Amino acid sequence: MVRNERDLSWTGAEDYKFGQKEYLAGEVLFGPGRYLIDDTQNEIPVYGGIFRGQPMVFEFDLVYESVA
């Protein structure tokens, strides 16, 4: 779950996505890419977006390898 802490509403139409920002070349991402916002879910049709203070739930599997 992530929460919008800014003044701009999030929507898929505005190209907002959930993902990891890469700072250094060669960093391992936690997923295959960015996770899109579905504008038909999360009360977006009611409120027009994920507004300040509203949470958004993204569901995905995390798999890790033990480095022993």
CHARMM-style PDB file with segment names, atoms N, HN, CA, C and O in Angstrom:
ATOM      1  N   MET     1       0.850  -1.166   0.000  1.00  0.00      PROA
ATOM      2  CA  MET     1       0.000   0.000   0.000  1.00  0.00      PROA
ATOM      3  C   MET     1       0.898   1.232   0.000  1.00  0.00      PROA
ATOM      4  O   MET     1       1.873   1.308   0.747  1.00  0.00      PROA
ATOM      5  N   VAL     2       0.556   2.179  -0.838  1.00  0.00      PROA
ATOM      6  HN  VAL     2      -0.237   2.117  -1.445  1.00  0.00      PROA
ATOM      7  CA  VAL     2       1.251   3.465  -0.859  1.00  0.00      PROA
ATOM      8  C   VAL     2       0.205   4.557  -0.685  1.00  0.00      PROA
ATOM      9  O   VAL     2      -0.966   4.365  -1.011  1.00  0.00      PROA
ATOM     10  N   ARG     3       0.629   5.684  -0.175  1.00  0.00      PROA
ATOM     11  HN  ARG     3       1.581   5.839   0.091  1.00  0.00      PROA
ATOM     12  CA  ARG     3      -0.291   6.791   0.078  1.00  0.00      PROA
ATOM     13  C   ARG     3       0.208   8.028  -0.675  1.00  0.00      PROA
ATOM     14  O   ARG     3       1.398   8.340  -0.656  1.00  0.00      PROA
ATOM     15  N   ASN     4      -0.696   8.708  -1.320  1.00  0.00      PROA
ATOM     16  HN  ASN     4      -1.663   8.455  -1.335  1.00  0.00      PROA
ATOM     17  CA  ASN     4      -0.363   9.944  -2.022  1.00  0.00      PROA
ATOM     18  C   ASN     4      -0.151  11.050  -0.990  1.00  0.00      PROA
ATOM     19  O   ASN     4      -1.080  11.413  -0.270  1.00  0.00      PROA
ATOM     20  N   GLU     5       1.048  11.577  -0.918  1.00  0.00      PROA
ATOM     21  HN  GLU     5       1.803  11.282  -1.503  1.00  0.00      PROA
ATOM     22  CA  GLU     5       1.375  12.630   0.039  1.00  0.00      PROA
ATOM     23  C   GLU     5       1.561  13.983  -0.649  1.00  0.00      PROA
ATOM     24  O   GLU     5       2.021  14.935  -0.018  1.00  0.00      PROA
ATOM     25  N   ARG     6       1.214  14.079  -1.915  1.00  0.00      PROA
ATOM     26  HN  ARG     6       0.840  13.305  -2.427  1.00  0.00      PROA
ATOM     27  CA  ARG     6       1.388  15.326  -2.671  1.00  0.00      PROA
ATOM     28  C   ARG     6       0.035  15.914  -3.059  1.00  0.00      PROA
ATOM     29  O   ARG     6      -1.010  15.332  -2.770  1.00  0.00      PROA
ATOM     30  N   ASP     7       0.064  17.054  -3.705  1.00  0.00      PROA
ATOM     31  HN  ASP     7       0.913  17.527  -3.940  1.00  0.00      PROA
ATOM     32  CA  ASP     7      -1.164  17.756  -4.070  1.00  0.00      PROA
ATOM     33  C   ASP     7      -1.758  17.307  -5.405  1.00  0.00      PROA
ATOM     34  O   ASP     7      -2.904  17.653  -5.691  1.00  0.00      PROA
ATOM     35  N   LEU     8      -1.042  16.564  -6.225  1.00  0.00      PROA
ATOM     36  HN  LEU     8      -0.111  16.283  -5.993  1.00  0.00      PROA
ATOM     37  CA  LEU     8      -1.547  16.107  -7.518  1.00  0.00      PROA
ATOM     38  C   LEU     8      -2.230  14.753  -7.372  1.00  0.00      PROA
ATOM     39  O   LEU     8      -1.719  13.864  -6.691  1.00  0.00      PROA
ATOM     40  N   SER     9      -3.377  14.602  -8.009  1.00  0.00      PROA
ATOM     41  HN  SER     9      -3.791  15.325  -8.562  1.00  0.00      PROA
ATOM     42  CA  SER     9      -4.068  13.305  -7.996  1.00  0.00      PROA
ATOM     43  C   SER     9      -3.396  12.347  -8.966  1.00  0.00      PROA
ATOM     44  O   SER     9      -2.889  12.753 -10.012  1.00  0.00      PROA
ATOM     45  N   TRP    10      -3.400  11.067  -8.601  1.00  0.00      PROA
ATOM     46  HN  TRP    10      -3.811  10.738  -7.752  1.00  0.00      PROA
ATOM     47  CA  TRP    10      -2.815  10.033  -9.460  1.00  0.00      PROA
ATOM     48  C   TRP    10      -3.913   9.394 -10.294  1.00  0.00      PROA
ATOM     49  O   TRP    10      -4.986   9.087  -9.774  1.00  0.00      PROA
ATOM     50  N   THR    11      -3.658   9.190 -11.573  1.00  0.00      PROA
ATOM     51  HN  THR    11      -2.787   9.439 -11.995  1.00  0.00      PROA
ATOM     52  CA  THR    11      -4.526   8.400 -12.447  1.00  0.00      PROA
ATOM     53  C   THR    11      -3.661   7.697 -13.471  1.00  0.00      PROA
ATOM     54  O   THR    11      -2.546   8.130 -13.763  1.00  0.00      PROA
ATOM     55  N   GLY    12      -4.179   6.615 -14.012  1.00  0.00      PROA
ATOM     56  HN  GLY    12      -5.085   6.263 -13.775  1.00  0.00      PROA
ATOM     57  CA  GLY    12      -3.496   5.937 -15.107  1.00  0.00      PROA
ATOM     58  C   GLY    12      -3.480   6.804 -16.355  1.00  0.00      PROA
ATOM     59  O   GLY    12      -2.510   6.789 -17.114  1.00  0.00      PROA
ATOM     60  N   ALA    13      -4.557   7.563 -16.568  1.00  0.00      PROA
ATOM     61  HN  ALA    13      -5.344   7.574 -15.952  1.00  0.00      PROA
ATOM     62  CA  ALA    13      -4.638   8.439 -17.736  1.00  0.00      PROA
ATOM     63  C   ALA    13      -3.547   9.509 -17.716  1.00  0.00      PROA
ATOM     64  O   ALA    13      -3.102   9.968 -18.768  1.00  0.00      PROA
ATOM     65  N   GLU    14      -3.116   9.904 -16.510  1.00  0.00      PROA
ATOM     66  HN  GLU    14      -3.478   9.531 -15.656  1.00  0.00      PROA
ATOM     67  CA  GLU    14      -2.040  10.887 -16.361  1.00  0.00      PROA
ATOM     68  C   GLU    14      -0.666  10.210 -16.342  1.00  0.00      PROA
ATOM     69  O   GLU    14       0.354  10.864 -16.124  1.00  0.00      PROA
ATOM     70  N   ASP    15      -0.651   8.889 -16.574  1.00  0.00      PROA
ATOM     71  HN  ASP    15      -1.480   8.357 -16.751  1.00  0.00      PROA
ATOM     72  CA  ASP    15       0.581   8.094 -16.691  1.00  0.00      PROA
ATOM     73  C   ASP    15       1.336   7.931 -15.370  1.00  0.00      PROA
ATOM     74  O   ASP    15       2.558   7.783 -15.368  1.00  0.00      PROA
ATOM     75  N   TYR    16       0.607   7.959 -14.244  1.00  0.00      PROA
ATOM     76  HN  TYR    16      -0.386   8.080 -14.246  1.00  0.00      PROA
ATOM     77  CA  TYR    16       1.235   7.655 -12.958  1.00  0.00      PROA
ATOM     78  C   TYR    16       1.381   6.149 -12.839  1.00  0.00      PROA
ATOM     79  O   TYR    16       0.479   5.394 -13.205  1.00  0.00      PROA
ATOM     80  N   LYS    17       2.540   5.713 -12.318  1.00  0.00      PROA
ATOM     81  HN  LYS    17       3.272   6.326 -12.021  1.00  0.00      PROA
ATOM     82  CA  LYS    17       2.838   4.286 -12.154  1.00  0.00      PROA
ATOM     83  C   LYS    17       3.592   4.100 -10.845  1.00  0.00      PROA
ATOM     84  O   LYS    17       4.176   5.044 -10.313  1.00  0.00      PROA
ATOM     85  N   PHE    18       3.573   2.878 -10.332  1.00  0.00      PROA
ATOM     86  HN  PHE    18       3.098   2.111 -10.764  1.00  0.00      PROA
ATOM     87  CA  PHE    18       4.334   2.530  -9.136  1.00  0.00      PROA
ATOM     88  C   PHE    18       5.541   1.718  -9.571  1.00  0.00      PROA
ATOM     89  O   PHE    18       5.396   0.755 -10.324  1.00  0.00      PROA
ATOM     90  N   GLY    19       6.728   2.088  -9.113  1.00  0.00      PROA
ATOM     91  HN  GLY    19       6.846   2.871  -8.501  1.00  0.00      PROA
ATOM     92  CA  GLY    19       7.936   1.363  -9.485  1.00  0.00      PROA
ATOM     93  C   GLY    19       9.118   1.846  -8.670  1.00  0.00      PROA
ATOM     94  O   GLY    19       8.999   2.767  -7.861  1.00  0.00      PROA
ATOM     95  N   GLN    20      10.237   1.227  -8.888  1.00  0.00      PROA
ATOM     96  HN  GLN    20      10.333   0.479  -9.544  1.00  0.00      PROA
ATOM     97  CA  GLN    20      11.468   1.581  -8.185  1.00  0.00      PROA
ATOM     98  C   GLN    20      12.292   2.503  -9.067  1.00  0.00      PROA
ATOM     99  O   GLN    20      12.492   2.222 -10.249  1.00  0.00      PROA
ATOM    100  N   LYS    21      12.762   3.584  -8.508  1.00  0.00      PROA
ATOM    101  HN  LYS    21      12.599   3.812  -7.548  1.00  0.00      PROA
ATOM    102  CA  LYS    21      13.627   4.490  -9.242  1.00  0.00      PROA
ATOM    103  C   LYS    21      15.057   3.983  -9.154  1.00  0.00      PROA
ATOM    104  O   LYS    21      15.544   3.646  -8.075  1.00  0.00      PROA
ATOM    105  N   GLU    22      15.723   3.934 -10.295  1.00  0.00      PROA
ATOM    106  HN  GLU    22      15.328   4.208 -11.172  1.00  0.00      PROA
ATOM    107  CA  GLU    22      17.112   3.482 -10.329  1.00  0.00      PROA
ATOM    108  C   GLU    22      18.044   4.669 -10.126  1.00  0.00      PROA
ATOM    109  O   GLU    22      17.930   5.679 -10.820  1.00  0.00      PROA
ATOM    110  N   TYR    23      18.961   4.548  -9.180  1.00  0.00      PROA
ATOM    111  HN  TYR    23      19.054   3.727  -8.616  1.00  0.00      PROA
ATOM    112  CA  TYR    23      19.917   5.612  -8.926  1.00  0.00      PROA
ATOM    113  C   TYR    23      21.288   5.303  -9.537  1.00  0.00      PROA
ATOM    114  O   TYR    23      21.983   6.202 -10.011  1.00  0.00      PROA
ATOM    115  N   LEU    24      21.657   4.055  -9.521  1.00  0.00      PROA
ATOM    116  HN  LEU    24      21.092   3.324  -9.136  1.00  0.00      PROA
ATOM    117  CA  LEU    24      22.963   3.662 -10.048  1.00  0.00      PROA
ATOM    118  C   LEU    24      22.774   2.616 -11.136  1.00  0.00      PROA
ATOM    119  O   LEU    24      21.860   1.794 -11.064  1.00  0.00      PROA
ATOM    120  N   ALA    25      23.622   2.647 -12.121  1.00  0.00      PROA
ATOM    121  HN  ALA    25      24.364   3.315 -12.180  1.00  0.00      PROA
ATOM    122  CA  ALA    25      23.565   1.637 -13.181  1.00  0.00      PROA
ATOM    123  C   ALA    25      23.799   0.265 -12.582  1.00  0.00      PROA
ATOM    124  O   ALA    25      24.676   0.097 -11.734  1.00  0.00      PROA
ATOM    125  N   GLY    26      23.037  -0.701 -13.006  1.00  0.00      PROA
ATOM    126  HN  GLY    26      22.325  -0.565 -13.695  1.00  0.00      PROA
ATOM    127  CA  GLY    26      23.217  -2.064 -12.540  1.00  0.00      PROA
ATOM    128  C   GLY    26      22.430  -2.432 -11.306  1.00  0.00      PROA
ATOM    129  O   GLY    26      22.539  -3.559 -10.824  1.00  0.00      PROA
ATOM    130  N   GLU    27      21.624  -1.495 -10.771  1.00  0.00      PROA
ATOM    131  HN  GLU    27      21.535  -0.580 -11.163  1.00  0.00      PROA
ATOM    132  CA  GLU    27      20.813  -1.836  -9.606  1.00  0.00      PROA
ATOM    133  C   GLU    27      19.763  -2.864 -10.001  1.00  0.00      PROA
ATOM    134  O   GLU    27      19.271  -2.860 -11.129  1.00  0.00      PROA
ATOM    135  N   VAL    28      19.426  -3.739  -9.069  1.00  0.00      PROA
ATOM    136  HN  VAL    28      19.826  -3.742  -8.153  1.00  0.00      PROA
ATOM    137  CA  VAL    28      18.404  -4.754  -9.309  1.00  0.00      PROA
ATOM    138  C   VAL    28      17.047  -4.183  -8.959  1.00  0.00      PROA
ATOM    139  O   VAL    28      16.844  -3.695  -7.847  1.00  0.00      PROA
ATOM    140  N   LEU    29      16.108  -4.240  -9.905  1.00  0.00      PROA
ATOM    141  HN  LEU    29      16.272  -4.637 -10.808  1.00  0.00      PROA
ATOM    142  CA  LEU    29      14.753  -3.763  -9.655  1.00  0.00      PROA
ATOM    143  C   LEU    29      13.963  -4.826  -8.925  1.00  0.00      PROA
ATOM    144  O   LEU    29      14.239  -6.015  -9.084  1.00  0.00      PROA
ATOM    145  N   PHE    30      12.978  -4.422  -8.122  1.00  0.00      PROA
ATOM    146  HN  PHE    30      12.754  -3.456  -7.993  1.00  0.00      PROA
ATOM    147  CA  PHE    30      12.181  -5.386  -7.389  1.00  0.00      PROA
ATOM    148  C   PHE    30      11.078  -6.008  -8.237  1.00  0.00      PROA
ATOM    149  O   PHE    30      10.396  -6.924  -7.777  1.00  0.00      PROA
ATOM    150  N   GLY    31      10.892  -5.538  -9.448  1.00  0.00      PROA
ATOM    151  HN  GLY    31      11.447  -4.794  -9.821  1.00  0.00      PROA
ATOM    152  CA  GLY    31       9.852  -6.093 -10.308  1.00  0.00      PROA
ATOM    153  C   GLY    31      10.238  -5.973 -11.758  1.00  0.00      PROA
ATOM    154  O   GLY    31      11.285  -5.412 -12.082  1.00  0.00      PROA
ATOM    155  N   PRO    32       9.402  -6.495 -12.638  1.00  0.00      PROA
ATOM    156  CA  PRO    32       9.729  -6.486 -14.061  1.00  0.00      PROA
ATOM    157  C   PRO    32       9.573  -5.116 -14.713  1.00  0.00      PROA
ATOM    158  O   PRO    32       9.978  -4.938 -15.862  1.00  0.00      PROA
ATOM    159  N   GLY    33       9.009  -4.168 -14.023  1.00  0.00      PROA
ATOM    160  HN  GLY    33       8.681  -4.312 -13.090  1.00  0.00      PROA
ATOM    161  CA  GLY    33       8.803  -2.845 -14.591  1.00  0.00      PROA
ATOM    162  C   GLY    33       7.946  -2.008 -13.678  1.00  0.00      PROA
ATOM    163  O   GLY    33       8.043  -2.114 -12.455  1.00  0.00      PROA
ATOM    164  N   ARG    34       7.121  -1.189 -14.251  1.00  0.00      PROA
ATOM    165  HN  ARG    34       7.042  -1.103 -15.244  1.00  0.00      PROA
ATOM    166  CA  ARG    34       6.248  -0.328 -13.478  1.00  0.00      PROA
ATOM    167  C   ARG    34       4.863  -0.960 -13.362  1.00  0.00      PROA
ATOM    168  O   ARG    34       4.427  -1.687 -14.254  1.00  0.00      PROA
ATOM    169  N   TYR    35       4.185  -0.679 -12.270  1.00  0.00      PROA
ATOM    170  HN  TYR    35       4.539  -0.088 -11.545  1.00  0.00      PROA
ATOM    171  CA  TYR    35       2.845  -1.201 -12.040  1.00  0.00      PROA
ATOM    172  C   TYR    35       1.847  -0.075 -12.312  1.00  0.00      PROA
ATOM    173  O   TYR    35       1.922   0.993 -11.704  1.00  0.00      PROA
ATOM    174  N   LEU    36       0.929  -0.322 -13.216  1.00  0.00      PROA
ATOM    175  HN  LEU    36       0.868  -1.189 -13.710  1.00  0.00      PROA
ATOM    176  CA  LEU    36       0.013   0.702 -13.692  1.00  0.00      PROA
ATOM    177  C   LEU    36      -1.161   0.906 -12.743  1.00  0.00      PROA
ATOM    178  O   LEU    36      -1.543  -0.003 -12.005  1.00  0.00      PROA
ATOM    179  N   ILE    37      -1.726   2.103 -12.770  1.00  0.00      PROA
ATOM    180  HN  ILE    37      -1.416   2.841 -13.369  1.00  0.00      PROA
ATOM    181  CA  ILE    37      -2.935   2.411 -12.027  1.00  0.00      PROA
ATOM    182  C   ILE    37      -4.122   2.116 -12.937  1.00  0.00      PROA
ATOM    183  O   ILE    37      -4.170   2.574 -14.078  1.00  0.00      PROA
ATOM    184  N   ASP    38      -5.064   1.357 -12.427  1.00  0.00      PROA
ATOM    185  HN  ASP    38      -5.025   0.985 -11.500  1.00  0.00      PROA
ATOM    186  CA  ASP    38      -6.285   1.019 -13.164  1.00  0.00      PROA
ATOM    187  C   ASP    38      -7.343   2.067 -12.831  1.00  0.00      PROA
ATOM    188  O   ASP    38      -7.834   2.122 -11.703  1.00  0.00      PROA
ATOM    189  N   ASP    39      -7.691   2.887 -13.799  1.00  0.00      PROA
ATOM    190  HN  ASP    39      -7.293   2.843 -14.715  1.00  0.00      PROA
ATOM    191  CA  ASP    39      -8.627   3.984 -13.551  1.00  0.00      PROA
ATOM    192  C   ASP    39     -10.060   3.525 -13.305  1.00  0.00      PROA
ATOM    193  O   ASP    39     -10.928   4.358 -13.043  1.00  0.00      PROA
ATOM    194  N   THR    40     -10.329   2.229 -13.382  1.00  0.00      PROA
ATOM    195  HN  THR    40      -9.624   1.553 -13.595  1.00  0.00      PROA
ATOM    196  CA  THR    40     -11.667   1.719 -13.076  1.00  0.00      PROA
ATOM    197  C   THR    40     -11.754   1.210 -11.642  1.00  0.00      PROA
ATOM    198  O   THR    40     -12.817   0.756 -11.218  1.00  0.00      PROA
ATOM    199  N   GLN    41     -10.669   1.275 -10.893  1.00  0.00      PROA
ATOM    200  HN  GLN    41      -9.805   1.644 -11.237  1.00  0.00      PROA
ATOM    201  CA  GLN    41     -10.594   0.745  -9.531  1.00  0.00      PROA
ATOM    202  C   GLN    41     -10.307   1.860  -8.525  1.00  0.00      PROA
ATOM    203  O   GLN    41     -10.140   3.022  -8.896  1.00  0.00      PROA
ATOM    204  N   ASN    42     -10.253   1.488  -7.260  1.00  0.00      PROA
ATOM    205  HN  ASN    42     -10.389   0.544  -6.958  1.00  0.00      PROA
ATOM    206  CA  ASN    42      -9.805   2.362  -6.165  1.00  0.00      PROA
ATOM    207  C   ASN    42     -10.559   3.683  -6.088  1.00  0.00      PROA
ATOM    208  O   ASN    42      -9.981   4.717  -5.752  1.00  0.00      PROA
ATOM    209  N   GLU    43     -11.845   3.644  -6.399  1.00  0.00      PROA
ATOM    210  HN  GLU    43     -12.314   2.804  -6.672  1.00  0.00      PROA
ATOM    211  CA  GLU    43     -12.717   4.823  -6.319  1.00  0.00      PROA
ATOM    212  C   GLU    43     -12.289   5.961  -7.239  1.00  0.00      PROA
ATOM    213  O   GLU    43     -12.736   7.094  -7.061  1.00  0.00      PROA
ATOM    214  N   ILE    44     -11.430   5.682  -8.220  1.00  0.00      PROA
ATOM    215  HN  ILE    44     -11.066   4.762  -8.365  1.00  0.00      PROA
ATOM    216  CA  ILE    44     -11.028   6.709  -9.179  1.00  0.00      PROA
ATOM    217  C   ILE    44     -12.233   7.223  -9.968  1.00  0.00      PROA
ATOM    218  O   ILE    44     -12.314   8.428 -10.204  1.00  0.00      PROA
ATOM    219  N   PRO    45     -13.195   6.350 -10.396  1.00  0.00      PROA
ATOM    220  CA  PRO    45     -14.370   6.894 -11.088  1.00  0.00      PROA
ATOM    221  C   PRO    45     -15.197   7.845 -10.210  1.00  0.00      PROA
ATOM    222  O   PRO    45     -15.861   8.741 -10.732  1.00  0.00      PROA
ATOM    223  N   VAL    46     -15.162   7.659  -8.892  1.00  0.00      PROA
ATOM    224  HN  VAL    46     -14.623   6.931  -8.468  1.00  0.00      PROA
ATOM    225  CA  VAL    46     -15.932   8.500  -7.976  1.00  0.00      PROA
ATOM    226  C   VAL    46     -15.233   9.836  -7.724  1.00  0.00      PROA
ATOM    227  O   VAL    46     -15.861  10.893  -7.787  1.00  0.00      PROA
ATOM    228  N   TYR    47     -13.922   9.785  -7.438  1.00  0.00      PROA
ATOM    229  HN  TYR    47     -13.411   8.926  -7.387  1.00  0.00      PROA
ATOM    230  CA  TYR    47     -13.186  10.974  -7.018  1.00  0.00      PROA
ATOM    231  C   TYR    47     -12.316  11.585  -8.114  1.00  0.00      PROA
ATOM    232  O   TYR    47     -11.806  12.692  -7.943  1.00  0.00      PROA
ATOM    233  N   GLY    48     -12.138  10.896  -9.219  1.00  0.00      PROA
ATOM    234  HN  GLY    48     -12.551   9.996  -9.358  1.00  0.00      PROA
ATOM    235  CA  GLY    48     -11.328  11.424 -10.313  1.00  0.00      PROA
ATOM    236  C   GLY    48      -9.844  11.194 -10.161  1.00  0.00      PROA
ATOM    237  O   GLY    48      -9.062  11.739 -10.938  1.00  0.00      PROA
ATOM    238  N   GLY    49      -9.425  10.400  -9.180  1.00  0.00      PROA
ATOM    239  HN  GLY    49     -10.061   9.956  -8.548  1.00  0.00      PROA
ATOM    240  CA  GLY    49      -8.013  10.107  -8.987  1.00  0.00      PROA
ATOM    241  C   GLY    49      -7.716   9.727  -7.554  1.00  0.00      PROA
ATOM    242  O   GLY    49      -8.588   9.784  -6.687  1.00  0.00      PROA
ATOM    243  N   ILE    50      -6.486   9.341  -7.316  1.00  0.00      PROA
ATOM    244  HN  ILE    50      -5.777   9.295  -8.020  1.00  0.00      PROA
ATOM    245  CA  ILE    50      -6.003   9.071  -5.966  1.00  0.00      PROA
ATOM    246  C   ILE    50      -5.471  10.403  -5.444  1.00  0.00      PROA
ATOM    247  O   ILE    50      -4.381  10.830  -5.823  1.00  0.00      PROA
ATOM    248  N   PHE    51      -6.235  11.052  -4.582  1.00  0.00      PROA
ATOM    249  HN  PHE    51      -7.120  10.705  -4.274  1.00  0.00      PROA
ATOM    250  CA  PHE    51      -5.884  12.388  -4.121  1.00  0.00      PROA
ATOM    251  C   PHE    51      -5.041  12.338  -2.854  1.00  0.00      PROA
ATOM    252  O   PHE    51      -4.833  11.267  -2.283  1.00  0.00      PROA
ATOM    253  N   ARG    52      -4.558  13.489  -2.416  1.00  0.00      PROA
ATOM    254  HN  ARG    52      -4.727  14.359  -2.879  1.00  0.00      PROA
ATOM    255  CA  ARG    52      -3.687  13.606  -1.239  1.00  0.00      PROA
ATOM    256  C   ARG    52      -4.294  12.894  -0.033  1.00  0.00      PROA
ATOM    257  O   ARG    52      -5.447  13.127   0.327  1.00  0.00      PROA
ATOM    258  N   GLY    53      -3.497  12.024   0.583  1.00  0.00      PROA
ATOM    259  HN  GLY    53      -2.559  11.835   0.291  1.00  0.00      PROA
ATOM    260  CA  GLY    53      -3.904  11.286   1.769  1.00  0.00      PROA
ATOM    261  C   GLY    53      -4.590   9.957   1.481  1.00  0.00      PROA
ATOM    262  O   GLY    53      -4.748   9.138   2.386  1.00  0.00      PROA
ATOM    263  N   GLN    54      -4.995   9.732   0.248  1.00  0.00      PROA
ATOM    264  HN  GLN    54      -4.866  10.398  -0.488  1.00  0.00      PROA
ATOM    265  CA  GLN    54      -5.693   8.488  -0.090  1.00  0.00      PROA
ATOM    266  C   GLN    54      -4.690   7.375  -0.374  1.00  0.00      PROA
ATOM    267  O   GLN    54      -3.708   7.594  -1.082  1.00  0.00      PROA
ATOM    268  N   PRO    55      -4.929   6.183   0.171  1.00  0.00      PROA
ATOM    269  CA  PRO    55      -4.034   5.062  -0.106  1.00  0.00      PROA
ATOM    270  C   PRO    55      -4.387   4.376  -1.425  1.00  0.00      PROA
ATOM    271  O   PRO    55      -5.511   4.475  -1.918  1.00  0.00      PROA
ATOM    272  N   MET    56      -3.410   3.690  -1.971  1.00  0.00      PROA
ATOM    273  HN  MET    56      -2.498   3.610  -1.571  1.00  0.00      PROA
ATOM    274  CA  MET    56      -3.568   2.895  -3.197  1.00  0.00      PROA
ATOM    275  C   MET    56      -2.891   1.562  -2.945  1.00  0.00      PROA
ATOM    276  O   MET    56      -1.750   1.523  -2.486  1.00  0.00      PROA
ATOM    277  N   VAL    57      -3.578   0.475  -3.238  1.00  0.00      PROA
ATOM    278  HN  VAL    57      -4.505   0.507  -3.610  1.00  0.00      PROA
ATOM    279  CA  VAL    57      -3.032  -0.857  -3.014  1.00  0.00      PROA
ATOM    280  C   VAL    57      -2.567  -1.439  -4.344  1.00  0.00      PROA
ATOM    281  O   VAL    57      -3.329  -1.489  -5.309  1.00  0.00      PROA
ATOM    282  N   PHE    58      -1.323  -1.876  -4.386  1.00  0.00      PROA
ATOM    283  HN  PHE    58      -0.704  -1.836  -3.602  1.00  0.00      PROA
ATOM    284  CA  PHE    58      -0.769  -2.600  -5.531  1.00  0.00      PROA
ATOM    285  C   PHE    58      -0.494  -4.016  -5.060  1.00  0.00      PROA
ATOM    286  O   PHE    58       0.086  -4.216  -3.993  1.00  0.00      PROA
ATOM    287  N   GLU    59      -0.904  -4.995  -5.843  1.00  0.00      PROA
ATOM    288  HN  GLU    59      -1.376  -4.833  -6.710  1.00  0.00      PROA
ATOM    289  CA  GLU    59      -0.658  -6.395  -5.477  1.00  0.00      PROA
ATOM    290  C   GLU    59       0.304  -7.017  -6.467  1.00  0.00      PROA
ATOM    291  O   GLU    59       0.099  -6.970  -7.680  1.00  0.00      PROA
ATOM    292  N   PHE    60       1.374  -7.609  -5.914  1.00  0.00      PROA
ATOM    293  HN  PHE    60       1.540  -7.648  -4.928  1.00  0.00      PROA
ATOM    294  CA  PHE    60       2.352  -8.311  -6.733  1.00  0.00      PROA
ATOM    295  C   PHE    60       3.148  -9.221  -5.819  1.00  0.00      PROA
ATOM    296  O   PHE    60       3.142  -9.048  -4.600  1.00  0.00      PROA
ATOM    297  N   ASP    61       3.830 -10.188  -6.404  1.00  0.00      PROA
ATOM    298  HN  ASP    61       3.835 -10.329  -7.394  1.00  0.00      PROA
ATOM    299  CA  ASP    61       4.646 -11.131  -5.652  1.00  0.00      PROA
ATOM    300  C   ASP    61       6.089 -10.679  -5.650  1.00  0.00      PROA
ATOM    301  O   ASP    61       6.616 -10.260  -6.681  1.00  0.00      PROA
ATOM    302  N   LEU    62       6.724 -10.760  -4.507  1.00  0.00      PROA
ATOM    303  HN  LEU    62       6.296 -11.100  -3.670  1.00  0.00      PROA
ATOM    304  CA  LEU    62       8.162 -10.513  -4.382  1.00  0.00      PROA
ATOM    305  C   LEU    62       8.852 -11.846  -4.118  1.00  0.00      PROA
ATOM    306  O   LEU    62       8.453 -12.597  -3.228  1.00  0.00      PROA
ATOM    307  N   VAL    63       9.866 -12.126  -4.879  1.00  0.00      PROA
ATOM    308  HN  VAL    63      10.191 -11.515  -5.602  1.00  0.00      PROA
ATOM    309  CA  VAL    63      10.634 -13.360  -4.725  1.00  0.00      PROA
ATOM    310  C   VAL    63      12.097 -12.959  -4.549  1.00  0.00      PROA
ATOM    311  O   VAL    63      12.614 -12.130  -5.298  1.00  0.00      PROA
ATOM    312  N   TYR    64      12.746 -13.539  -3.577  1.00  0.00      PROA
ATOM    313  HN  TYR    64      12.326 -14.213  -2.968  1.00  0.00      PROA
ATOM    314  CA  TYR    64      14.152 -13.240  -3.380  1.00  0.00      PROA
ATOM    315  C   TYR    64      14.948 -14.523  -3.295  1.00  0.00      PROA
ATOM    316  O   TYR    64      14.416 -15.589  -2.987  1.00  0.00      PROA
ATOM    317  N   GLU    65      16.232 -14.399  -3.574  1.00  0.00      PROA
ATOM    318  HN  GLU    65      16.664 -13.532  -3.825  1.00  0.00      PROA
ATOM    319  CA  GLU    65      17.139 -15.527  -3.450  1.00  0.00      PROA
ATOM    320  C   GLU    65      18.039 -15.275  -2.265  1.00  0.00      PROA
ATOM    321  O   GLU    65      18.552 -14.171  -2.085  1.00  0.00      PROA
ATOM    322  N   SER    66      18.227 -16.284  -1.470  1.00  0.00      PROA
ATOM    323  HN  SER    66      17.810 -17.181  -1.616  1.00  0.00      PROA
ATOM    324  CA  SER    66      19.116 -16.182  -0.327  1.00  0.00      PROA
ATOM    325  C   SER    66      20.561 -16.154  -0.820  1.00  0.00      PROA
ATOM    326  O   SER    66      20.968 -16.997  -1.619  1.00  0.00      PROA
ATOM    327  N   VAL    67      21.317 -15.195  -0.346  1.00  0.00      PROA
ATOM    328  HN  VAL    67      20.985 -14.510   0.303  1.00  0.00      PROA
ATOM    329  CA  VAL    67      22.739 -15.096  -0.709  1.00  0.00      PROA
ATOM    330  C   VAL    67      23.522 -15.593   0.497  1.00  0.00      PROA
ATOM    331  O   VAL    67      23.723 -14.867   1.470  1.00  0.00      PROA
ATOM    332  N   ALA    68      23.950 -16.819   0.414  1.00  0.00      PROA
ATOM    333  HN  ALA    68      23.786 -17.408  -0.377  1.00  0.00      PROA
ATOM    334  CA  ALA    68      24.639 -17.412   1.565  1.00  0.00      PROA
ATOM    335  C   ALA    68      26.132 -17.475   1.347  1.00  0.00      PROA
ATOM    336  OT1 ALA    68      26.864 -17.947   2.217  1.00  0.00      PROA
TER     337      ALA     68
END
